[in-house]
Amino acid sequence: MENKFLHEVAITAIIVKDGKYLITRRSSNKKRFPGMWTVPGGKLETDDYINLPKDATDYWYNVLEKVLRREVKEEVGLEITNITYVTSLATVHGDGNPSLVISCLADYQSGEVALQHDETDDFKWVTLEEAKSYQLIDGIYDELVMTENQLKGVKTEWQRS
């Protein structure tokens, strides 16, 4: 890697509604993890903030929250609220691109699920127990366990469940 500071940044939402979590199946045409189940989210682009007025002298604030709201709206048609941090993960993809993902918990606010079919082709609202029967991207189930704990007031760091 030439620039050790350059990462693709993505943010995901574990959306909670009536005690269930929204999972989505990635379209089979996706380069990464086709046909596997995950949670909605997407990548941060400089266009997400660069043309907006700065919130402070030198900075834009709430950038990740804005990106997550936009991505969730585009990908699954829902409005979310109460975004909180769950965990972070990093990888270097097969194409050599390093990626940092920030995983968040968010409450369902409004809307009906409407899939962006080039991104996802199916969805389910599942309990933690039901999530076990889906082919989730490795690590997602453990994030759901963390989220379940967080909803009970117990904060943990990621570990294999």
N, C-alpha and C positions, 0 to 999 in steps of 0.2 A: 504494500500500500504506500503510495507516494505521499499523500497528506494524511497523517495520523489523526488529524482533528476533524476531518470531513466525514460526516455520517448522514445517511438517509434517516430522517426522524419520522416516526409514525406514532399515532396515538389510537388507542382502542377503547371501546366502551362496553363494559359488562352492564347491560341495561336491566333493571329490576322493575317488574310489574306484577303486583299481586303475588309476591313470593316466588316468582319464576324468572328465569333468565332467558334473554333472547340469544339464540345461536343461529348462525347462517351458514349455508353450504357454499363454498367458493365455486364459481363457474368452472367447468371443465377446460375452458380456454385460458385460464390463468397460468402464468409461468410458474409461480410459486404456490405449492400446495393445492393443485387443482382437485376439486371434488371433496375436499376435506372440510370439516365443520370448524367454525371459529366464531368470533364476535365482531361486530361492525367496527370500522375505523378506517384510517387512511393516513396518507403522508402529508407532512408539513411542506408547503412550498413558500418561497420568499414572497410570492404574489399574495399570500394570505395576510401579509401585514405591510409590505414595503410601500404601498400606495396610500396607506391610512395615516392620519395625523398621529404623531407620537403621544402617548399618554403622560410621559414624563419627559424631561429635557432630552434624554438620550435613548429612551426605551419605549417599546410597545408592550403592554401588559395583557394578560389573559389570552395570549396567542394560541396556546394549545387548546384551551376551552373553546375558542371560536372555531378552530379547525375541527375539533371533535363534533361540535354541534352541526357544522356544515356537512361533514362526512356522513354522520348518522342520517341527516335529512336526505342527502343525495342517495345513500346506499339503501336505506330501509324506510324512508318517508316519515320518521318519527321526530318529535321534539323531545329533548331531554333536559333535565335540570339537576341541581345538586351534584355536580361533578367532583369526585374526590379521587385522590391517588390510591392505587392498589400496589403496583410493583413496576419494575422496569426490567427489560431484557435486551440483550444485544446478540447479534449474529453477524457472520460474514457469509453472504449468500454465495451460491455456486458461481455467480458471475463476478465475484470478487468485491461486490459492494458491501461495505459495513453498514449495518442497520441498527438503530436504537429504537425500541418500542416502549412507550409509556402506556401502561395499562391502568384504566380508571373504572370506577364504579359510577353509574349515573342512574337517577330515577327516571322512569318513563313519565313524560309530561302530557303528551297528546299525540293524536294521529293514529292512522291505521297502517300496518306494515305494507309497503309498496316497494318491491325489490327492484334494484337497478340490475337488470338481467345480465349485463356484460360483467358484472362483479359477482353477483350471487344468484343462485337458481332455486333456493329453498330456504325456509326458516321454520323454527320451532320455538315455542316458549316452554322451557323445561325446568324441572326441579334439579337440585344437585344430583339426586339419585338417578333421575331419568337421563341426565347428561352423560352418564357412564356408557350408555348404549349407543352413543354416536361416535363416529370416527373423528374425534377432535384433533386438531393440530397439537402435537405434544407440548404439554405445559399449560394448556388452557384449562383443563380440569382442575389442576392445582390452583390456578388463579380463581376459579369459581369457589373452591374450598376457602381460599383466603377471603373472598368477598363475603361468603356466608358467615365466616368468623367476624369480619369487620361489621356486618349488620347486627351482630350480637354484642358489639362493643369490644371485641378482642382483636387487636392489631398484631399481625404476624408478618414475618418476611417469607418470601417464597421458599417452599421446600417441596420435595416430592411427597405426594400424599399416599 
